[in-house]
């Protein structure tokens, strides 16, 4: 039994499309689209080099286009959701903050968070601080001179 090139391309396209189901993200799908395009060219009797060219060009074009589209429709987490809701809020140091020892805690409303100093300087327990940003699971804080 002779395997024709178009059949190989369509089987490859099917493998990519099914493989997409079992992976996170939206990456392998576009190689399936490229393989299907090459399969159509093979059905039309186009030479193998053009089939490979179509596979590569279509796959990359679809991948780049989908990345650009994904950037437009997805955005960073809006402020006020998750841990980001604490940015700009004031709290009280409940455990002295020492970046060198990677220790310190801050209470913001009812929540207790691990914290680090923005400047790197130690911050004593009981000091009022403001959250400037979040890195991983730590709030990055600075002492507050005067409560607004």
matplotlib code that plots the C-alpha trace (Angstrom):
import matplotlib.pyplot as plt

x = [0.0, 1.4, 0.9, 0.1, 1.6, -1.9, -2.9, 0.3, -0.4, -4.0, -3.1, -0.4, -3.1, -5.4, -2.6, -1.9, -5.5, -6.1, -2.9, -4.2, -7.0, -4.5, -2.3, -2.6, -2.6, -3.5, -0.2, -0.3, -3.6, -1.9, 0.5, -2.6, -3.9, -0.5, -0.5, -4.0, -3.0, 0.0, -2.4, -4.7, -1.6, -0.6, -4.1, -3.7, -0.4, 1.9, 5.6, 6.8, 9.0, 5.9, 3.9, 6.6, 6.8, 3.0, 3.1, 5.8, 4.4, 0.8, 1.7, 3.9, 1.5, -1.4, 0.7, 1.9, -1.6, -3.2, -0.5, -1.3, -5.0, -4.6, -2.6, -5.5, -8.3, -6.5, -5.1, -3.5, -5.6, -7.6, -6.8, -8.9, -9.0, -7.1, -4.0, -3.7, -6.6, -4.1, -1.9, -2.0, -3.6, -2.2, -1.5, 0.4, 3.6, 2.8, 6.3, 9.4, 10.3, 13.9, 14.7, 18.0, 16.3, 13.3, 10.9, 8.1, 4.4, 1.7, -1.9, -4.1, -7.7, -8.4, -5.7, -2.1, 0.5, 4.2, 6.0, 9.3, 10.6, 10.6, 13.9, 15.5, 15.6, 14.2, 10.8, 9.8, 6.7, 3.8, 4.9, 2.1, 3.1, 1.6, 1.7, 3.5, 3.4, 3.2, 6.0, 4.9, 3.3, 5.0, 3.7, 6.3, 5.7, 7.1, 6.6, 3.9, 4.8, 1.3, -2.0, -4.1]
y = [0.0, 3.4, 6.3, 9.4, 12.8, 14.4, 11.6, 12.0, 15.8, 15.2, 12.6, 15.0, 17.8, 15.5, 14.6, 18.3, 19.1, 16.2, 17.1, 20.6, 19.1, 17.7, 20.7, 24.0, 27.1, 27.5, 26.6, 23.2, 24.0, 26.3, 23.6, 21.5, 24.3, 24.5, 20.7, 20.9, 23.6, 21.5, 18.6, 20.6, 21.5, 17.9, 17.0, 19.5, 17.9, 20.8, 19.8, 18.7, 21.8, 24.1, 21.8, 22.3, 26.0, 26.3, 24.3, 26.5, 29.9, 29.1, 27.8, 30.7, 33.3, 31.8, 31.6, 35.3, 36.5, 34.6, 36.0, 39.6, 38.9, 37.3, 40.3, 42.6, 40.5, 39.6, 42.1, 42.3, 41.6, 44.8, 46.7, 45.8, 42.1, 39.4, 40.6, 43.7, 45.2, 46.0, 48.2, 51.8, 50.7, 51.3, 48.8, 48.1, 46.1, 43.2, 41.6, 43.7, 43.8, 42.8, 42.1, 40.5, 37.9, 37.8, 38.3, 40.6, 40.8, 43.5, 43.6, 45.2, 45.3, 41.7, 40.1, 39.3, 39.4, 38.6, 41.9, 43.3, 46.9, 49.0, 50.7, 47.6, 49.3, 47.5, 48.6, 48.3, 46.5, 48.9, 51.2, 52.3, 51.4, 51.8, 49.0, 50.0, 46.7, 43.0, 40.5, 36.9, 36.5, 39.5, 43.0, 45.6, 48.4, 51.8, 53.6, 56.3, 59.7, 60.9, 59.1, 60.9]
z = [0.0, -1.0, 1.4, -0.5, 0.7, 1.1, 3.5, 5.5, 5.8, 6.8, 9.4, 10.8, 10.9, 12.8, 15.3, 15.9, 16.3, 18.7, 20.5, 21.1, 23.2, 25.7, 26.0, 27.8, 25.6, 21.9, 20.2, 18.5, 16.7, 14.3, 13.1, 12.4, 10.2, 8.4, 7.9, 6.5, 4.1, 2.9, 2.5, 0.2, -1.9, -2.0, -3.2, -6.0, -7.1, -5.9, -5.4, -1.9, -1.4, -1.7, 0.6, 3.3, 2.5, 3.0, 6.2, 7.7, 6.4, 7.3, 10.8, 11.7, 10.2, 12.2, 15.4, 15.1, 14.3, 17.2, 19.6, 18.5, 18.8, 22.3, 23.5, 22.4, 24.0, 27.2, 29.7, 33.0, 36.0, 36.6, 39.8, 42.8, 42.1, 44.0, 45.9, 43.7, 45.7, 48.4, 46.3, 47.7, 51.0, 54.4, 57.1, 60.2, 60.6, 62.9, 62.6, 62.1, 58.4, 57.6, 53.9, 54.7, 56.8, 54.5, 57.4, 58.2, 58.2, 57.7, 58.6, 55.9, 57.2, 58.3, 56.2, 57.3, 54.6, 54.4, 53.5, 52.4, 52.6, 49.4, 50.3, 51.9, 55.2, 58.3, 59.4, 63.1, 64.4, 64.8, 62.0, 59.5, 55.9, 52.4, 49.9, 46.7, 44.8, 45.1, 44.3, 44.4, 47.8, 49.5, 49.8, 49.1, 51.5, 52.6, 55.9, 55.9, 57.3, 57.8, 57.3, 54.6]

ax = plt.figure().add_subplot(projection="3d")
ax.plot(x, y, z, "-o")
ax.set_aspect("equal")
plt.show()
